[in-house]
Amino acid sequence: FCETVNLTVWATRKYKMILLTEKHQNLYDSFYESTHKNEHIDSKTEILVGLSAALAMNCSPCTSYYLKVAKKSNITKGEIKEVLAKVMAVAAGQKRLQLQEVIESNGINIDLFK
């Protein structure tokens, strides 16, 4: 867990949000660090949730961070693959629903397409 926090500090400092005031940056840093001190999920689950969120948000630095933490936490290649599969499934479902919503809200009859 200490290694996780050290990587969190590194990632936060390396990718400082330059558009935030110092006050807001400090509040963000505090909030982000607090997400590593969970009451209801274990450390492994927290890392896998973080990895899936990083992938879903298309955040390369975040994904790299969570992969490094996962390796140090002995998370297996199989677990990483299952996380990726779940993110892909949710993303694919979202795109299907997005298209369906556009079709329905614009009165487009897809059956008229060749």
N, C-alpha and C positions, 0 to 999 in steps of 0.2 A: 504493500500500500504506500509506503514512503516513496518508492520509485515512481509510482503513479503520480503522486503529488509533485515530485520534482519535475517530471515531464510536463505536468500541467503548468507549472510556473514557467518552464522554458517556452512552451507553446504560446502562452499568454504574452510573455515579453517579446518573443520573436515576431508575433503577429499582432502587435499593439494596434488597437483600433484608433487610428490617428484622428478620426473625426469626433471622438468622444472627449469631453472635458475630463480633467484629472479626477474630479469627483465621480463622474459617471463610470470612468474606467475602473476606479477602485471598487465601486459598487458591483460592477460586472465581474471583476476578478473574485470578489468575495462570494458572489452568488455561484459562479462557476466552480470554485473550489468546494463550496458547500455540497455540490451534487456528487462529490466523491465520498461523502460521509452519510451513507444511507442507513435508515432504520429498518427498511423492509426488504431490501434485496442484497444479496451477497456481492462480493467484489467481482467475481467472474461474470455474473449477470449484468452488473453495471458496465463492465467493459464491453460485453457483447451488445448491450443496448446502445452504448456510445458509438460503437462501430457501425451498427445499423443506421443510427441517426446520421452519422457522418456520411455514409454512403448515400442515404436518401436525400440529404441536403447538398450532395455533390461538392463536398468540402475536402479537397485533396490534402491540405495540411492536417485536418482533423482525422481523416482516414489513416494517414501515415502515423499520426500520433497513436491512435487506437491499435493499429497493427503492431507497433513497437511495444506498447503496454501488453497486448495480448501475448506476444512472444515471451516476454519476461514473466508472464503469469501462467505459462504452460497451457495456454488455450491451443487446442489442436487444429490442424489443417481442416479436418472434417467439420469442426464447429464453425470455422470461418466460412467454409463452403455453404453450410446450411444458413448462416446469416445472409450471405450474398443471395442465395436462392429466395429467401423470404423477402428481401428488399426488392428483388426483381419481380416477384409475384405481385407485391403490393403496387409497384410502379406500373406494371402492365395493366392491372385492374383499374388503376386510377385513370390511365389513358383511355381505356375502353369507356369508362363512365364519363370522362370529359367529352369524348366524341358523341356519345349518346345524348348528353345534355345539350350540346351545340345543335345537334340534329333536331331534337325535340323543341328547344326554345326558339328555333328559327323556322319551324314548320317545313323542314327539308324532308322530302320523301326519298329515302335511300333506295327504295325499290324502283325508282325511275332511272337510276344509274345503270349503264350497260354493264 
